[in-house]
Amino acid sequence: MHLIESHSKELATELLARARQAPHLASFSRVPEHELRQRVYEIYSQLGQWLATRTERDIEHQYSEIGARRYRQGVPLSELLWAIVLTKDNLWDFLYRESWPGFEIEVLAEHDMFRMIDHFFNRAMFYAARGFEQAERTEQALIAAAN
């Protein structure tokens, strides 16, 4: 975990470059660069805390808010989910590059850390989608009430 957290700025910079080139993330241009950079940096720099001390409710709260914010920014749900997938893929790519003999990513996969990271990102996607959908329902209800 220390390897990931100590390279969090590098990971964030790399992810943002990948996101700018990803054809599936065209609407992310609506999200301010500083907001994306800060959010991605926080994920990587605090991943150990998210895995060790944060609860399901913490993940729910954080990612429901992110989902709702992306809805308000006009980012489609598919792009929101793809951004989270890309965040996880970027992490695995980094671990592949940084692996050394005896510490292959396959070894990591056999340990709880792999399962914990995967669990975290799966929960992040679920709660981001739920927050997005709730924001959409709220907006539709307001529009319906106004008519």
C-alpha positions as CSV (number, residue, x, y, z in Angstrom):
1,M,0.0,0.0,0.0
2,H,2.9,2.3,0.8
3,L,4.1,2.0,-2.9
4,I,0.7,3.2,-4.2
5,E,0.4,6.0,-1.7
6,S,4.0,7.3,-2.2
7,H,3.4,7.5,-5.9
8,S,-0.1,9.0,-5.7
9,K,0.8,12.2,-7.5
10,E,2.4,10.2,-10.4
11,L,-0.7,8.0,-10.5
12,A,-3.0,11.0,-10.6
13,T,-1.1,12.7,-13.3
14,E,-1.0,9.5,-15.4
15,L,-4.7,8.9,-14.9
16,L,-5.6,12.4,-15.9
17,A,-3.6,12.1,-19.1
18,R,-5.3,8.8,-19.9
19,A,-8.7,10.3,-19.2
20,R,-8.1,13.2,-21.6
21,Q,-7.3,10.7,-24.3
22,A,-10.2,8.3,-23.6
23,P,-12.9,8.5,-26.1
24,H,-15.4,7.2,-23.5
25,L,-14.9,10.2,-21.3
26,A,-15.7,13.1,-23.6
27,S,-18.1,14.7,-21.1
28,F,-15.4,14.9,-18.4
29,S,-14.2,18.1,-20.0
30,R,-17.1,19.6,-18.1
31,V,-15.5,18.7,-14.8
32,P,-12.9,21.3,-13.6
33,E,-9.4,20.0,-14.0
34,H,-8.4,20.9,-10.4
35,E,-11.4,19.0,-9.0
36,L,-10.5,15.9,-11.0
37,R,-6.8,16.1,-10.0
38,Q,-7.7,16.5,-6.3
39,R,-10.2,13.7,-6.3
40,V,-7.9,11.3,-8.1
41,Y,-5.0,12.2,-5.9
42,E,-7.1,11.6,-2.8
43,I,-8.1,8.2,-3.9
44,Y,-4.6,7.0,-4.5
45,S,-3.0,8.8,-1.5
46,Q,-5.6,7.6,1.0
47,L,-6.2,4.1,-0.5
48,G,-4.8,2.4,2.6
49,Q,-7.2,4.4,4.8
50,W,-10.1,3.6,2.6
51,L,-9.3,-0.1,2.8
52,A,-8.4,-0.3,6.4
53,T,-10.5,2.1,8.4
54,R,-13.3,3.5,6.2
55,T,-16.7,1.8,6.5
56,E,-19.3,0.9,3.9
57,R,-21.2,4.1,5.0
58,D,-18.1,6.2,4.3
59,I,-17.8,4.8,0.8
60,E,-21.5,5.3,0.3
61,H,-21.4,8.9,1.4
62,Q,-18.3,9.8,-0.6
63,Y,-19.3,8.2,-3.9
64,S,-23.0,9.0,-3.8
65,E,-21.9,12.7,-3.6
66,I,-19.5,12.2,-6.5
67,G,-22.2,10.6,-8.5
68,A,-24.7,13.4,-7.8
69,R,-22.0,16.0,-8.6
70,R,-21.2,14.4,-11.9
71,Y,-24.9,14.3,-12.8
72,R,-25.2,18.0,-12.1
73,Q,-22.1,18.6,-14.3
74,G,-23.7,16.8,-17.2
75,V,-21.5,13.7,-17.2
76,P,-23.4,10.6,-18.4
77,L,-23.6,7.7,-16.0
78,S,-21.6,5.5,-18.4
79,E,-18.7,7.9,-18.3
80,L,-18.8,8.2,-14.6
81,L,-18.5,4.4,-14.2
82,W,-15.8,4.2,-16.9
83,A,-13.8,6.8,-15.1
84,I,-13.8,4.6,-12.0
85,V,-12.9,1.6,-14.0
86,L,-10.0,3.6,-15.6
87,T,-8.9,4.6,-12.1
88,K,-8.6,1.0,-11.0
89,D,-7.0,-0.1,-14.3
90,N,-4.4,2.7,-13.9
91,L,-3.6,1.4,-10.5
92,W,-3.1,-2.2,-11.8
93,D,-1.0,-1.0,-14.7
94,F,1.2,0.9,-12.2
95,L,1.6,-2.2,-10.0
96,Y,2.6,-4.3,-13.1
97,R,5.3,-1.8,-14.0
98,E,6.6,-1.5,-10.5
99,S,6.6,-5.2,-9.7
100,W,9.9,-7.0,-9.2
101,P,10.9,-10.6,-9.3
102,G,9.0,-12.4,-6.6
103,F,6.4,-9.7,-6.4
104,E,4.4,-10.2,-9.5
105,I,0.8,-8.9,-9.7
106,E,-0.3,-12.5,-9.6
107,V,1.2,-12.9,-6.1
108,L,-0.7,-9.8,-5.1
109,A,-3.9,-11.2,-6.5
110,E,-3.6,-14.2,-4.2
111,H,-3.6,-11.9,-1.1
112,D,-6.4,-10.0,0.5
113,M,-5.2,-6.7,-0.8
114,F,-6.3,-7.5,-4.3
115,R,-9.7,-8.5,-3.0
116,M,-9.9,-5.4,-0.8
117,I,-9.0,-3.0,-3.7
118,D,-11.4,-4.7,-6.0
119,H,-14.1,-4.6,-3.3
120,F,-13.5,-0.8,-2.8
121,F,-13.8,0.1,-6.5
122,N,-16.9,-2.1,-7.0
123,R,-18.5,-0.3,-4.1
124,A,-17.4,3.1,-5.4
125,M,-19.1,2.3,-8.7
126,F,-22.3,1.2,-7.1
127,Y,-22.6,4.2,-4.8
128,A,-21.6,6.7,-7.5
129,A,-24.3,5.2,-9.8
130,R,-26.9,5.4,-6.9
131,G,-26.0,9.0,-6.2
132,F,-26.2,9.9,-9.9
133,E,-29.6,8.2,-10.2
134,Q,-30.9,9.9,-7.0
135,A,-29.8,13.3,-8.3
136,E,-31.6,12.6,-11.6
137,R,-34.8,11.6,-9.8
138,T,-34.7,14.7,-7.7
139,E,-34.3,16.9,-10.7
140,Q,-37.1,15.2,-12.5
141,A,-39.4,15.6,-9.5
142,L,-38.6,19.3,-9.3
143,I,-39.3,19.7,-13.0
144,A,-42.6,17.8,-12.7
145,A,-43.6,19.8,-9.6
146,A,-42.9,23.1,-11.5
147,N,-45.1,22.1,-14.4
